[in-house]
Amino acid sequence: MESLNIKLFFVLNHLAGRWGIADAAITFFAVYVPYLLGASLLFFIYWDKRSLWEKFQACVLAGLSVTLSRFILTPIIRSLYHHPRPFLALEGAQNILGSHNAGSSLPSGHAAFFFALAAAVYVFDRRWGVGTYALVFCITVARVIAGVHYPWDIVVGAGLGVGVTYFVRYLLIMSHFWSTRKVR
C-alpha cells in the first residue's frame, strides 16, 4: 500500500512546478478556495428557505463534526502515528505552497475538516452537498499536487470527516435534537 501511495503522490506532484499558471491554480485551490467555500456556505445558509430550526440543526451538525474530526481526533491520531510530510521525506518531492509546518501529515487536517463539512451539507441539502464534495475533492487533490500530503493522508482524513459527521448525526437523532422528518 505504501508503494502505491508514493507512486500516486509522484504522479500528482510531478504536475507541480512545470507551468506557472498551473501552479497558480493549484495554490488557489489548496489555499484560497477553502475560504470561498466557507463564504458560499454562509450565503447558502442565510438565503435558504428552510426554517431557522433546520438551519440551526445543520450548523450544530457541521460545527460538532468539524470540531471532533479536525480539532480533536486528527491531533490524537497524529500524536500516536507520526508520518512526515512528503516534501520532507521524499527526494524529488516539491512543495509549491512555500513554508508549511513540518508536523505529521496523516490524516490531512484539511480533508478531515472539509469532508466533515461537506457531509453535513449533504445531509442538509443533497444538491449543495454534491457541489461541496466536488470542491473539497479539488481542494484536497490540490494539496497532494502541491506536495504537502500523500493521497493516503487525504483518504484517511476524508473517511474520518465523513464518518464523524454521520456518527454525530446518529447521536443527534438518538438525543431527539435532530428532526428525522424528510427534508428536500
Secondary structure, DSSP 8 states (H G I E B T S, - for coil): -HHHHHHHHHHHHTTTTS-HHHHHHHHIIIIIHHHHHHHHHHHHHHH--S-HHHHHHHHHHHHHHHIIIIIIIHHHHHHHS----HHHHSTT---TT-S---S--SS-HHHHHHHHHHHHHHHH-HHHHHHHHHHHHHHHHHHHHTTS--HHHHHHHHHHHHHHHHHHHHHHHHTT-S--S---
